[in-house]
């Protein structure tokens, strides 16, 4: 067989940088996602700190209006699309196959493609900083402010194309994980024996599949308006409707909130039993509450639009649906508390962060119910009260949950423990900094401070609270420094983790830390929800290598990064086209060919390269 | 691995390593509670401070209704939040890891779970009822004697039109400072000229967006107190969004009627040879290309400046209308406001550079004197 249909020789080695670039191993891709998300977390955090310096005093002159608007646009876009989503993806990738007893995801190369599209899209968007300026139309990009009529700068084009490219990767990942979880569970692992984290991954993957298409459509229409002069959102022409953008954006945007929070809920649902030493209370309820939240999440988008003049009936219906979503959320919180009830609670760092998640997320949920009450929302919408609310949900919720996950699974991922002492200090500094930053924002909202203002005047009397908030933001930054110190310390002299340092119950703890590239030497047979706790049913043996040696995993492939490069540079060609038609068309043609050639190479690539010694070994 | 099993007959190998100091944790949680209480007190104190955009000092029937519901949901949410946090603190303290305690392996309890599904439903219904009643109330037709106004959002200022109150039954037009009489219902419709803005006067009425291509209806409201109230654009609308503010003057009926009458009259001709007369010429030659003064000019590209001398602020509510501020504004608004270089932006008139300047400093002083002279009679 003509094994090599590429131009370059197919990579076989998994060593070095080239090994990372061509990897199709879900664990390595998970680490790539995690490291990328962390770097963007630092960038997005610096953007937040710059804003807080500007707002620390009235009539601030630290940055100009345009810069401030770019900062909040990129802070929001970065934290949503380049931090919390890929951080979730990092856990999906690393953990889901381990937790369901699989050797990899269903489509390893597609998985790599998802990552490369994410990172290239993110880089493309941030590249606008060097070319023109950061996008400055808000992460929500309300039309018609985003149309060429009102935004001359090409930064909005970078924003549209960057999001579009990341969206392709995310959607592909959604399909990949649905198929993986539905098809590749170990024998005996029925869906109702699956740990909560893979369950929430399954739900989030469905959310992604259904929520991203509306965003893709909205971005495509906007792209047509901006590049080809169509008239979907540009109200200067007849027939355009700026509210169409808002509907499409929030039909994506609200499920997106659950895409950001459900992974954290899954993490917490798996951490609580481990450190309470008893199973999750009401497993079935918690699973179905997650599914109900996801389902209702598609029916509440217009609560972002209560003040747009939807009409009384629509407003009332969406208010009702929004309040209804509070019920399954509340049920989850009660079930978590009931899990702790009667337990033997070990206050390890992962549990502290999980408890931080429950308490802070609950406060965010309660303030969310407040603005489901439409009259109240007419006073809260677009004020700092909203900023406080969604930071309680997305920082107090998602980030605390993700940090709990980092402390919990870091030993599994690296084979080394993080310091408990530094970890506890990290928790308290972050918890206090978080509340100093975001609790007073509720008050600022009550006092009428609008969002997205680069300045406020002395006579508005918001100065004291804003200074306090800014100090809190720097305390959060300090806590992140502690996390970095902890990770660096662990890399240098962290104690070995062993297979199961927390004495946990799920499958990923049945294999060495870090896991071998094939995960399970022998695929385990599962007989309960807690295979490592359940003595009689425990079929998870220490993994002996079968006689024929290591299980053979798919070889690395460079086609994913080639295709991702092709897609990204076609977008780059569109951007060049704005300035130089022929050069732009040339770039589009060349990289369009690269992308298509990549698909061809991908399709005809064999699972494994038939090298001479392998052929030998097989006979 | 088998040793990990947390409980069960015959297994003595339960993990019981003592960790942390639960007493400290309880103390910390207590401190947290005090912190929360202190924060709540702070809200009460700060709300009584002079913050002109506060949502907690309603001065109309509409905001009073909202305020009542607001307080109700805050109290409801606070009670729920406090109870759950207290329960959590108790559980963490009560079930902290202790030697010899092996937790019972409970998997769930249907009765309990149904209970804590039903309770939130009841609480949410209690919040939903006043919400729906309020929404239904907003659909009512305006009173017969309601004052009708059209508010139009521009990047970055507010235009206010009073249909029928202008000369010959046309619109009376003003900008950035809305005048309404106390005790009379106001029915405002909202439009936008360019991008989406939002109309919000926290003490008088909740916000509703101004969307280009649509006409939105603001909730009807009746101001209950004479005074000046702050308004603010509440939807991000581009570079100077933060500086898109306005004022609402709630006047007595007599003052309001006098203002309407004055708005319909041409200004008194300035004395020949005065600074104001020179300013009037500058206005006619330059400013009148964009601005209307009733009886003097008719262009509506920029804000209407009739009776400008009586305005408290300039530049969409961002500066006090002092002669110094007005001079800086007329000279070069780019020093004050981050305008975009679109065709509608006000030109730079005087920066001391003959290549750029359209006016001399003396001419700026003249036009400032003229604008400040446009007062009620």
Interface residues (C-beta under 8 A of the other chain):
Chain A: X64 X65 X66 X69 X136 X138 X142 X144 X145 X149 X150 X235 X240 X241 X242 X243 X276 X277 X278 X279 X281 X282 X283 X284 X285 X307 X308 X309 X312 X315 X316 X319 X320 X323 X324 X326 X327 X330 X331 X333 X334 X335 X337 X338 X340 X341 X342 X343 X344 X345 X346 X347 X348 X355 X358 X359 X362 X363 X366 X367 X369 X370 X372 X373 X374 X375 X376 X377 X378 X379 X380 X381 X382 X383 X424 X428 X435 X439 X440 X442 X443 X445 X446 X447 X448 X449 X450 X451 X452 X453 X454 X455 X456 X457 X459 X460 X461 X462 X465 X499 X500 X503 X504 X505 X509 X510 X532 X533 X534 X535 X538 X540 X542
Chain B: X1 X2 X3 X4 X5 X6 X7 X8 X11 X14 X15 X16 X17 X19 X20 X22 X25 X28 X35 X39 X42 X43 X46 X47 X49 X50 X51 X52 X53 X54 X55 X56 X63 X65 X66 X69 X70 X73 X74 X77 X80 X81 X84 X85 X87 X88 X91 X92 X95 X96 X97 X98 X101 X102 X103 X104 X105 X106 X107 X108 X109 X112 X113 X116 X117 X120 X121 X124 X127 X128 X130 X131 X132 X134 X135 X136 X138 X139 X155 X190 X194 X195 X196 X198 X200 X202 X206 X207 X208 X209 X211 X212 X213 X214 X216 X217 X219 X230 X232 X233 X234 X235 X236 X237 X238 X239 X240 X241 X242 X243 X318 X338 X340
